[in-house]
Amino acid sequence: MYFVLTKRPGYVMFCTTPSERAAVGLTEQQTVHLLVRNAGTGEWDVLAQWNGSDYSHTDFMAAWQHQPEPADPAQLLAPLPAAVRHAAGS
């Protein structure tokens, strides 16, 4: 899977998945957000967040480099280390 870099206010880096069902954003505070598209409003909702020093946005995206995009965006959390996944709220 690849990510498409785009711009979004409030993020220093914002990338969507090919289907645009999910996105990864990095805030100025180095917090990584995994976002999902709200089917009703089309807006982005934060599904999970974690400190970028615990697991970087780059490591997260690289973990999906040779994988297909999952149908369920929540499955994108699978490569997170257990402690980070727990802290991320999933």
PADO-993694 format. One record per residue: residue in three letters; y negated, x, z negated of N, C-alpha, C in turn. Coordinates in steps of 0.1 Angstrom, whole numbers, plus 5000, padded with zeros to 4 digits. Layout:
// residues N
ALAYXZYXZYXZ ...
// end
This chain:
// residues 90
MET501250095000500050005000498850095000 TYR497750045006496550115006495450024999 PHE494350084996493250014990492050024999 VAL491249925000490049925008488849934999 LEU488150045001486950074993485749984998 THR485049924988483949834991482949854980 LYS481849774980480849784970480849654962 ARG480649664949480449544940479549584929 PRO478549504926477649534915478449544902 GLY478049644894478649664881479749764882 TYR480149814893481249904895480750034903 VAL481150144898480850274905481950294916 MET483050224915484150224925484750094925 PHE484950034937485649904937486449894950 CYS487749874949488749864960489549744959 THR489849684971490749564971492049604977 THR493049524974494349534981494149484995 PRO495149515004495049465017494849315019 SER495549235010495449095010494249035004 GLU493549124996492349084988492648984977 ARG493948984973494348904961494048974948 ALA493949114949493649194937492649304941 ALA492049364930491149474932491149564920 VAL490749684922490649784911489149824911 GLY488549814899487149854897487049954886 LEU486050044888485750144877484350124873 THR484150104860482750084855482150224852 GLU480850224850480050344846480650404833 GLN481150314824481750354811483150414813 GLN483650424826484950474829486050384824 THR485850254824486850154822487350104835 VAL488650104836489350054848489649904846 HIS489249824856489549684856490549654868 LEU491549584865492449524875491949374876 LEU491449344888490949204890491749124899 VAL491748994897492448904907491448804912 ARG491648754924490848654930491148524924 ASN490148454919490248314914490448224926 ALA491548154927491748064938490747954939 GLY490247904928489347794928487947834932 THR487447944927486047984929485948094939 GLY486948174942486848294950486248414944 GLU485948394931485348504923486448594918 TRP486048714913487048804907487048794892 ASP488248774887488548764873489248894868 VAL488948944856489549064851490949024845 LEU491949074851493349054846493649144835 ALA493249274836493549374826492549484827 GLN492349554816491349664816491849774807 TRP491549904810491950014802491050124803 ASN491050224794490250334795490750434806 GLY489850474814490150564825490650694821 SER490350734809490850864804492350854800 ASP492850734797494250704794495050694806 TYR494550644817495250634830494150604840 SER493950704849492750694858493050594869 HIS491950554875492050464886492750534898 THR492550664899493150744910494650744908 ASP495150774896496550774893497150634895 PHE496450534892496850394894497050364909 MET496050394917496150374931497250464938 ALA497350584933498350674939499750624936 ALA499950564925501250504921501750404931 TRP500850334938501150234948501150284962 GLN500950414964500850474978501950434987 HIS503150444982504350424990505150294987 GLN504450204981505050074977504349964985 PRO505049854987504449734993503549664983 GLU502649594988501749514979502649394973 PRO502649384960503449274954502749144957 ALA503549034957503048904959502248854947 ASP502748894935502048854923501148974919 PRO499848954918498949074914499249124901 ALA499849044892500149094878501249204879 GLN502049214889503049314891502349454894 LEU501149454897500449574900500349664887 LEU500549594875500449674863501749754860 ALA502749734867504049794865503949954863 PRO503150024871503250174869502450224857 LEU501750134850500950184838501950234827 PRO501650344821502450384809502450264799 ALA503550254792503750144782502550124773 ALA502150234767501050234757499750184764 VAL499450224776498250174783498450034787 ARG499649994792499849854796499649764784 HIS500149804772499949724760498449714756 ALA497749824757496249824754495549744764 ALA496049734777495349664788495449514786 GLY496249474777496349324774497449254782 SER498349334787499449264795500749284788 
// end
